[in-house]
Structures are given as structure tokens and as C-alpha cells.
């Protein structure tokens, strides 16, 4: 896990590094880290463990064909991203950076995009 400050430095040093936000589409639409991409990893199920969204791994493989390319994975607090990172590692992704404390830890002076209008 890397702190928000460390992730910011990594992303500035490597502009091709993609920040993948694995929160739900609704969460991402409300507020997100600038220049991030969204790929909801979980089916939101209030009755038990959150299973993997059926399209998550397919989309991640399509969007990241080079499994050795560096990517950052984050969620709201770090729980979902931890599980998503384990799933990605099991599929052969080997250069994953997990954002410590997730979106909630991404704080000022880091900008956050809010009130995003859907197209």
C-alpha cells in the first residue's frame, strides 16, 4: 500500500500510470480523483460478501493488456481495493499499487472532482 502523497508522486513521474477507482459507478459519478478511470469491481449486495462484478476482470484485461504496466487501484477506504488487487494479482497483473486509505485518504491539496454531470 502507498500513501496518497506517494501515489501522487508516482503518477507525476509516470504519466501513463492509470488510477483505477473500483468504487460503484454512482460513487464515482459523485466525486472522483482527477484523471482516474472507473471500473466497478463489486456487486453491491447488502445481504453478504460483495461478489465480483461480472464485467470487472474482462474490462480490466481489455483496458490493461500489458499486465506488467503499472496501475493504481483505489476505492473509498481501502477494503474493496485490497480485494480487487488480490483478484488482479491472481490473473497475472504484477505491477499494482494499492492506494492506502482509498478515496477518503486522498486529501487537500489534492483536487477532487465533484458534481460531475453524466453524458
N, C-alpha and C positions, 0 to 999 in steps of 0.2 A: 504494500500500500504506500502511496505517496501523498504528501500533503498538497493542499490546493496551490501553495506557493511553488512547490517542486514541479507540479504538473504544468503550471503556467510557464515556468522556465523551459521545461522540455518542449512544450508546444511552440514556444517562440523560437527555440533553436531548431526545431524540425517542423516547418510549416505544413508538411504532408501528413503529419500525425493527426488522426481523426479522433475526436472525443465522441464516444457513443453513449448516449443517455438511454438507459434501459427502463426508464420510468414509463408509465402509461402514456398514450397519446394525449389524453386530457391534461395530465400533469405537465407534459412538455409544452402543450399549447398555452398554458397559463404563464409559464416562466421557464427560461432556459439559459444555459450558458451560451454566450455568443459563439457563432460558427460551429456549434455542435450539431450532431445528427441524432435522430431518434430511431430506435428500433426496440419497441416494447418487447420485453423478454418474458413477461408473465401474463397468465390469465388471472385476472383478479377474481378470487374465489374466497368469499368470507367464511366458508364452512371448513376450511382446512388449508393444507400447504398449497402454495401457489405453484401450479404446474407450468411448464414451459409453454409459451405461446407457440402455436403450431408453425408459424412462419418465421420465428426468430432465427433459427440456425440457417435456414435457407437464405434469408435476406443477408445475414452476416457473411455467409460464404460468397454470395453474389457481389456484395459491396466491398469485400476484402479478399480478393482472390489470392493475394500473397499473404499466406498465414504467418509469415515472418515479419511483415511490416508492422511497425509499432502502432498500437491503438491504446486509447484510454477508455476505460469503462467506468461509468458512474450511475448512481441512482439518487434517491433522496437522502438517505442516511448511511448507506454502505452495505446493508443487508442483501438487497436484491443484486447489487453489482458483484458481491462476493460469490453468490450462486452462479450468476451469469458468467463470471470469469472461469469458474470451475467447468462449466459446460463447454466454453470455448476452448479451454486447455485440453479437454477430453477429445475435442475434434481436431486438435493439432495446431491451434493458434499458440505461438510460443513467444510473443513479444507484447504481452498485455500489461498495462499499467492500470492498477485499480486506484481510483480517487478515494483517499481517506475521508471519511465523514460525508461523502457524497455531495449532492447539490446544496444541502443545508450548510456544509462547511465552506462552500465557495463564497467568500465574503468580500466586503469592500476592502480595497478599492477596485476589486474585480467587478466589471459591469455584468449585470444580469438583464436579459431582455424580458420585458413584461408586457402584458396586454397585447399579445400578438394576434393579429387578425388572420383567420384561416382563409385560404384562397378557394 
